[in-house]
């Protein structure tokens, strides 16, 4: 079949969760279908990576990301749609979609991110499937609960209400939706009861590149713990600040030689919250994060807010690095405490789990061995792409749009 695909992220190099998921699923789908990829780009350098995508996409077209538009940002406060949705609307993407639909006959449309479904809404003849790796309304609900003041809580509540109403309207136009966890499936069911009624909300989890299982990295530094997360994302920033303030001092009391490294992009991020924190370092963006993870005594995932599931956990597991995470950070993955991961929800418990991994080599080896098996059995991208392909086949085979038009 010929698929029209819209991605919020330019999916190469696959260096963050959204890019990884898009890249691996499209590679998998390309074995069965002709893919026309329309993607946003934040950097002019992305054009240099286009050949990496044309190797498995029949066409690749790029629209500039316009989130910096100050007029759209100002109007967003007055719009019934959330401001983030208003600022991300793109005339360039609308033109690309209309041009592609005019020139080609598409069997289905696949959009990564619910907000991108609006570009295909005028083309009702094309079955529409969304892959939603992060439920905005669930994320906003957690931000409301964490609001530090009444004013901020009011503003966040307003955004949450607008997000829920707008996402519900978008979801009503879909033929099927994929989400990454059972929790997100429940949230999507509340937003899109019509999809729930026809059992068209499917769980397709995040995955890991199983080639990581064969990676042989540098020697492990048993005094180093790492958090792989770009601080430009608010949930990652919150996790890193929480760990440095609440957890790491307790770790240092147990393991005085321990050092903490934060990998990932921090361009433009105010790092003053980390000032004075001894033995805390920042690598910035790494072209290849594998050596940093593989050489660590543990990867920590102290996540408290956000949505979807954490690919960083699956990646660390595949690389043979044990993970200590909050329950929220590991939610939706099906992991088991003290079997393939360590779970800790208080600073004291978190510090104790890290110390256990540093001192108990038998525990470390058991956790990492079980984690590798767990990833290999449940989280290969190939099997996840096969599941997505079955959903596409069902939507097209049912002829849902054709019947509706008739």
Secondary structure as a PSIPRED ss2 file (coil, helix, strand):
# PSIPRED VFORMAT (PSIPRED V4.0)

   1 X C   1.000  0.000  0.000
   2 X E   0.000  0.000  1.000
   3 X E   0.000  0.000  1.000
   4 X E   0.000  0.000  1.000
   5 X E   0.000  0.000  1.000
   6 X E   0.000  0.000  1.000
   7 X E   0.000  0.000  1.000
   8 X C   1.000  0.000  0.000
   9 X C   1.000  0.000  0.000
  10 X C   1.000  0.000  0.000
  11 X C   1.000  0.000  0.000
  12 X C   1.000  0.000  0.000
  13 X C   1.000  0.000  0.000
  14 X C   1.000  0.000  0.000
  15 X C   1.000  0.000  0.000
  16 X C   1.000  0.000  0.000
  17 X H   0.000  1.000  0.000
  18 X H   0.000  1.000  0.000
  19 X H   0.000  1.000  0.000
  20 X H   0.000  1.000  0.000
  21 X H   0.000  1.000  0.000
  22 X H   0.000  1.000  0.000
  23 X H   0.000  1.000  0.000
  24 X H   0.000  1.000  0.000
  25 X H   0.000  1.000  0.000
  26 X H   0.000  1.000  0.000
  27 X H   0.000  1.000  0.000
  28 X H   0.000  1.000  0.000
  29 X H   0.000  1.000  0.000
  30 X C   1.000  0.000  0.000
  31 X C   1.000  0.000  0.000
  32 X C   1.000  0.000  0.000
  33 X C   1.000  0.000  0.000
  34 X E   0.000  0.000  1.000
  35 X E   0.000  0.000  1.000
  36 X E   0.000  0.000  1.000
  37 X E   0.000  0.000  1.000
  38 X E   0.000  0.000  1.000
  39 X E   0.000  0.000  1.000
  40 X E   0.000  0.000  1.000
  41 X E   0.000  0.000  1.000
  42 X C   1.000  0.000  0.000
  43 X C   1.000  0.000  0.000
  44 X H   0.000  1.000  0.000
  45 X H   0.000  1.000  0.000
  46 X H   0.000  1.000  0.000
  47 X H   0.000  1.000  0.000
  48 X H   0.000  1.000  0.000
  49 X H   0.000  1.000  0.000
  50 X H   0.000  1.000  0.000
  51 X H   0.000  1.000  0.000
  52 X H   0.000  1.000  0.000
  53 X H   0.000  1.000  0.000
  54 X H   0.000  1.000  0.000
  55 X C   1.000  0.000  0.000
  56 X C   1.000  0.000  0.000
  57 X C   1.000  0.000  0.000
  58 X C   1.000  0.000  0.000
  59 X E   0.000  0.000  1.000
  60 X E   0.000  0.000  1.000
  61 X E   0.000  0.000  1.000
  62 X E   0.000  0.000  1.000
  63 X E   0.000  0.000  1.000
  64 X E   0.000  0.000  1.000
  65 X C   1.000  0.000  0.000
  66 X C   1.000  0.000  0.000
  67 X C   1.000  0.000  0.000
  68 X C   1.000  0.000  0.000
  69 X C   1.000  0.000  0.000
  70 X H   0.000  1.000  0.000
  71 X H   0.000  1.000  0.000
  72 X H   0.000  1.000  0.000
  73 X H   0.000  1.000  0.000
  74 X H   0.000  1.000  0.000
  75 X H   0.000  1.000  0.000
  76 X H   0.000  1.000  0.000
  77 X C   1.000  0.000  0.000
  78 X C   1.000  0.000  0.000
  79 X C   1.000  0.000  0.000
  80 X C   1.000  0.000  0.000
  81 X C   1.000  0.000  0.000
  82 X C   1.000  0.000  0.000
  83 X H   0.000  1.000  0.000
  84 X H   0.000  1.000  0.000
  85 X H   0.000  1.000  0.000
  86 X H   0.000  1.000  0.000
  87 X H   0.000  1.000  0.000
  88 X H   0.000  1.000  0.000
  89 X C   1.000  0.000  0.000
  90 X C   1.000  0.000  0.000
  91 X H   0.000  1.000  0.000
  92 X H   0.000  1.000  0.000
  93 X H   0.000  1.000  0.000
  94 X H   0.000  1.000  0.000
  95 X H   0.000  1.000  0.000
  96 X H   0.000  1.000  0.000
  97 X H   0.000  1.000  0.000
  98 X H   0.000  1.000  0.000
  99 X H   0.000  1.000  0.000
 100 X H   0.000  1.000  0.000
 101 X H   0.000  1.000  0.000
 102 X H   0.000  1.000  0.000
 103 X H   0.000  1.000  0.000
 104 X C   1.000  0.000  0.000
 105 X C   1.000  0.000  0.000
 106 X C   1.000  0.000  0.000
 107 X C   1.000  0.000  0.000
 108 X E   0.000  0.000  1.000
 109 X E   0.000  0.000  1.000
 110 X E   0.000  0.000  1.000
 111 X E   0.000  0.000  1.000
 112 X E   0.000  0.000  1.000
 113 X C   1.000  0.000  0.000
 114 X H   0.000  1.000  0.000
 115 X H   0.000  1.000  0.000
 116 X H   0.000  1.000  0.000
 117 X H   0.000  1.000  0.000
 118 X H   0.000  1.000  0.000
 119 X H   0.000  1.000  0.000
 120 X C   1.000  0.000  0.000
 121 X C   1.000  0.000  0.000
 122 X C   1.000  0.000  0.000
 123 X C   1.000  0.000  0.000
 124 X C   1.000  0.000  0.000
 125 X C   1.000  0.000  0.000
 126 X C   1.000  0.000  0.000
 127 X E   0.000  0.000  1.000
 128 X E   0.000  0.000  1.000
 129 X E   0.000  0.000  1.000
 130 X E   0.000  0.000  1.000
 131 X E   0.000  0.000  1.000
 132 X E   0.000  0.000  1.000
 133 X C   1.000  0.000  0.000
 134 X C   1.000  0.000  0.000
 135 X C   1.000  0.000  0.000
 136 X H   0.000  1.000  0.000
 137 X H   0.000  1.000  0.000
 138 X H   0.000  1.000  0.000
 139 X H   0.000  1.000  0.000
 140 X H   0.000  1.000  0.000
 141 X H   0.000  1.000  0.000
 142 X H   0.000  1.000  0.000
 143 X H   0.000  1.000  0.000
 144 X H   0.000  1.000  0.000
 145 X H   0.000  1.000  0.000
 146 X C   1.000  0.000  0.000
 147 X C   1.000  0.000  0.000
 148 X C   1.000  0.000  0.000
 149 X C   1.000  0.000  0.000
 150 X H   0.000  1.000  0.000
 151 X H   0.000  1.000  0.000
 152 X H   0.000  1.000  0.000
 153 X H   0.000  1.000  0.000
 154 X H   0.000  1.000  0.000
 155 X H   0.000  1.000  0.000
 156 X H   0.000  1.000  0.000
 157 X H   0.000  1.000  0.000
 158 X H   0.000  1.000  0.000
 159 X H   0.000  1.000  0.000
 160 X H   0.000  1.000  0.000
 161 X H   0.000  1.000  0.000
 162 X H   0.000  1.000  0.000
 163 X H   0.000  1.000  0.000
 164 X H   0.000  1.000  0.000
 165 X H   0.000  1.000  0.000
 166 X H   0.000  1.000  0.000
 167 X H   0.000  1.000  0.000
 168 X H   0.000  1.000  0.000
 169 X H   0.000  1.000  0.000
 170 X H   0.000  1.000  0.000
 171 X H   0.000  1.000  0.000
 172 X C   1.000  0.000  0.000
 173 X C   1.000  0.000  0.000
 174 X C   1.000  0.000  0.000
 175 X C   1.000  0.000  0.000
 176 X E   0.000  0.000  1.000
 177 X E   0.000  0.000  1.000
 178 X E   0.000  0.000  1.000
 179 X E   0.000  0.000  1.000
 180 X C   1.000  0.000  0.000
 181 X C   1.000  0.000  0.000
 182 X H   0.000  1.000  0.000
 183 X H   0.000  1.000  0.000
 184 X H   0.000  1.000  0.000
 185 X H   0.000  1.000  0.000
 186 X H   0.000  1.000  0.000
 187 X H   0.000  1.000  0.000
 188 X H   0.000  1.000  0.000
 189 X H   0.000  1.000  0.000
 190 X H   0.000  1.000  0.000
 191 X H   0.000  1.000  0.000
 192 X C   1.000  0.000  0.000
 193 X H   0.000  1.000  0.000
 194 X H   0.000  1.000  0.000
 195 X H   0.000  1.000  0.000
 196 X H   0.000  1.000  0.000
 197 X H   0.000  1.000  0.000
 198 X C   1.000  0.000  0.000
 199 X C   1.000  0.000  0.000
 200 X C   1.000  0.000  0.000
 201 X E   0.000  0.000  1.000
 202 X E   0.000  0.000  1.000
 203 X E   0.000  0.000  1.000
 204 X C   1.000  0.000  0.000
 205 X C   1.000  0.000  0.000
 206 X C   1.000  0.000  0.000
 207 X C   1.000  0.000  0.000
 208 X E   0.000  0.000  1.000
 209 X C   1.000  0.000  0.000
 210 X H   0.000  1.000  0.000
 211 X H   0.000  1.000  0.000
 212 X H   0.000  1.000  0.000
 213 X H   0.000  1.000  0.000
 214 X H   0.000  1.000  0.000
 215 X C   1.000  0.000  0.000
 216 X C   1.000  0.000  0.000
 217 X C   1.000  0.000  0.000
 218 X C   1.000  0.000  0.000
 219 X C   1.000  0.000  0.000
 220 X C   1.000  0.000  0.000
 221 X E   0.000  0.000  1.000
 222 X E   0.000  0.000  1.000
 223 X E   0.000  0.000  1.000
 224 X E   0.000  0.000  1.000
 225 X E   0.000  0.000  1.000
 226 X E   0.000  0.000  1.000
 227 X E   0.000  0.000  1.000
 228 X E   0.000  0.000  1.000
 229 X C   1.000  0.000  0.000
 230 X C   1.000  0.000  0.000
 231 X C   1.000  0.000  0.000
 232 X C   1.000  0.000  0.000
 233 X C   1.000  0.000  0.000
 234 X H   0.000  1.000  0.000
 235 X H   0.000  1.000  0.000
 236 X H   0.000  1.000  0.000
 237 X H   0.000  1.000  0.000
 238 X H   0.000  1.000  0.000
 239 X H   0.000  1.000  0.000
 240 X H   0.000  1.000  0.000
 241 X H   0.000  1.000  0.000
 242 X H   0.000  1.000  0.000
 243 X H   0.000  1.000  0.000
 244 X H   0.000  1.000  0.000
 245 X H   0.000  1.000  0.000
 246 X H   0.000  1.000  0.000
 247 X H   0.000  1.000  0.000
 248 X H   0.000  1.000  0.000
 249 X H   0.000  1.000  0.000
 250 X H   0.000  1.000  0.000
 251 X H   0.000  1.000  0.000
 252 X H   0.000  1.000  0.000
 253 X H   0.000  1.000  0.000
 254 X H   0.000  1.000  0.000
 255 X C   1.000  0.000  0.000
 256 X C   1.000  0.000  0.000
 257 X C   1.000  0.000  0.000
 258 X C   1.000  0.000  0.000
 259 X E   0.000  0.000  1.000
 260 X E   0.000  0.000  1.000
 261 X E   0.000  0.000  1.000
 262 X E   0.000  0.000  1.000
 263 X E   0.000  0.000  1.000
 264 X C   1.000  0.000  0.000
 265 X C   1.000  0.000  0.000
 266 X C   1.000  0.000  0.000
 267 X C   1.000  0.000  0.000
 268 X C   1.000  0.000  0.000
 269 X C   1.000  0.000  0.000
 270 X C   1.000  0.000  0.000
 271 X C   1.000  0.000  0.000
 272 X H   0.000  1.000  0.000
 273 X H   0.000  1.000  0.000
 274 X H   0.000  1.000  0.000
 275 X C   1.000  0.000  0.000
 276 X C   1.000  0.000  0.000
 277 X C   1.000  0.000  0.000
 278 X C   1.000  0.000  0.000
 279 X C   1.000  0.000  0.000
 280 X E   0.000  0.000  1.000
 281 X E   0.000  0.000  1.000
 282 X E   0.000  0.000  1.000
 283 X E   0.000  0.000  1.000
 284 X E   0.000  0.000  1.000
 285 X C   1.000  0.000  0.000
 286 X C   1.000  0.000  0.000
 287 X C   1.000  0.000  0.000
 288 X C   1.000  0.000  0.000
 289 X C   1.000  0.000  0.000
 290 X H   0.000  1.000  0.000
 291 X H   0.000  1.000  0.000
 292 X H   0.000  1.000  0.000
 293 X H   0.000  1.000  0.000
 294 X H   0.000  1.000  0.000
 295 X C   1.000  0.000  0.000
 296 X E   0.000  0.000  1.000
 297 X E   0.000  0.000  1.000
 298 X E   0.000  0.000  1.000
 299 X E   0.000  0.000  1.000
 300 X E   0.000  0.000  1.000
 301 X E   0.000  0.000  1.000
 302 X C   1.000  0.000  0.000
 303 X C   1.000  0.000  0.000
 304 X C   1.000  0.000  0.000
 305 X C   1.000  0.000  0.000
 306 X C   1.000  0.000  0.000
 307 X C   1.000  0.000  0.000
 308 X C   1.000  0.000  0.000
 309 X C   1.000  0.000  0.000
 310 X C   1.000  0.000  0.000
 311 X H   0.000  1.000  0.000
 312 X H   0.000  1.000  0.000
 313 X H   0.000  1.000  0.000
 314 X H   0.000  1.000  0.000
 315 X H   0.000  1.000  0.000
 316 X H   0.000  1.000  0.000
 317 X H   0.000  1.000  0.000
 318 X H   0.000  1.000  0.000
 319 X H   0.000  1.000  0.000
 320 X C   1.000  0.000  0.000
 321 X C   1.000  0.000  0.000
 322 X C   1.000  0.000  0.000
 323 X E   0.000  0.000  1.000
 324 X E   0.000  0.000  1.000
 325 X E   0.000  0.000  1.000
 326 X C   1.000  0.000  0.000
 327 X C   1.000  0.000  0.000
 328 X C   1.000  0.000  0.000
 329 X C   1.000  0.000  0.000
 330 X C   1.000  0.000  0.000
 331 X C   1.000  0.000  0.000
 332 X C   1.000  0.000  0.000
 333 X C   1.000  0.000  0.000
 334 X C   1.000  0.000  0.000
 335 X C   1.000  0.000  0.000
 336 X C   1.000  0.000  0.000
 337 X E   0.000  0.000  1.000
 338 X C   1.000  0.000  0.000
 339 X C   1.000  0.000  0.000
 340 X C   1.000  0.000  0.000
 341 X E   0.000  0.000  1.000
 342 X E   0.000  0.000  1.000
 343 X E   0.000  0.000  1.000
 344 X C   1.000  0.000  0.000
 345 X C   1.000  0.000  0.000
 346 X C   1.000  0.000  0.000
 347 X H   0.000  1.000  0.000
 348 X H   0.000  1.000  0.000
 349 X H   0.000  1.000  0.000
 350 X H   0.000  1.000  0.000
 351 X H   0.000  1.000  0.000
 352 X H   0.000  1.000  0.000
 353 X H   0.000  1.000  0.000
 354 X H   0.000  1.000  0.000
 355 X H   0.000  1.000  0.000
 356 X H   0.000  1.000  0.000
 357 X H   0.000  1.000  0.000
 358 X H   0.000  1.000  0.000
 359 X H   0.000  1.000  0.000
 360 X C   1.000  0.000  0.000
 361 X H   0.000  1.000  0.000
 362 X H   0.000  1.000  0.000
 363 X H   0.000  1.000  0.000
 364 X H   0.000  1.000  0.000
 365 X H   0.000  1.000  0.000
 366 X H   0.000  1.000  0.000
 367 X H   0.000  1.000  0.000
 368 X H   0.000  1.000  0.000
 369 X H   0.000  1.000  0.000
 370 X H   0.000  1.000  0.000
 371 X H   0.000  1.000  0.000
 372 X H   0.000  1.000  0.000
 373 X H   0.000  1.000  0.000
 374 X H   0.000  1.000  0.000
 375 X H   0.000  1.000  0.000
 376 X H   0.000  1.000  0.000
 377 X H   0.000  1.000  0.000
 378 X H   0.000  1.000  0.000
 379 X C   1.000  0.000  0.000
 380 X E   0.000  0.000  1.000
 381 X H   0.000  1.000  0.000
 382 X H   0.000  1.000  0.000
 383 X H   0.000  1.000  0.000
 384 X H   0.000  1.000  0.000
 385 X H   0.000  1.000  0.000
 386 X H   0.000  1.000  0.000
 387 X H   0.000  1.000  0.000
 388 X H   0.000  1.000  0.000
 389 X H   0.000  1.000  0.000
 390 X H   0.000  1.000  0.000
 391 X H   0.000  1.000  0.000
 392 X H   0.000  1.000  0.000
 393 X H   0.000  1.000  0.000
 394 X H   0.000  1.000  0.000
 395 X H   0.000  1.000  0.000
 396 X H   0.000  1.000  0.000
 397 X H   0.000  1.000  0.000
 398 X H   0.000  1.000  0.000
 399 X C   1.000  0.000  0.000
 400 X H   0.000  1.000  0.000
 401 X H   0.000  1.000  0.000
 402 X H   0.000  1.000  0.000
 403 X H   0.000  1.000  0.000
 404 X H   0.000  1.000  0.000
 405 X H   0.000  1.000  0.000
 406 X C   1.000  0.000  0.000
